[in-house]
Amino acid sequence: MRKVYDAFLAEFPLCFGYWKKYADHEGCLDGVNKVFEVYERAVLAVTYSVDIWCNYCQFAISTYNDPDVIRSSVRLHASVSCND
């Protein structure tokens, strides 16, 4: 299934709903690390998608209990993806 998502999103990276589906799928299979990898790719591919950022933040909040960890993770990805 990864190959299908990867191929589709390589061709249509702006389909933010499929990034969410991909992250959900990875969560069922491999857990937190793979989900974060998908969201990291998503925020780089669809930098200005509020939906992607909301999903990413919701996942981070539900995964980590420490606000400092959440804040630093989101800041890191925002600084990398919004360098223009």
Secondary structure, 3 states (H helix, E strand, C coil): CHHHHHHHHHHCCCCHHHHHHHHHHHHHHCCHHHHHHHHHHHHHHCCCCHHHHHHHHHHHHHHCCCHHHHHHHHHHHHHHHCCC
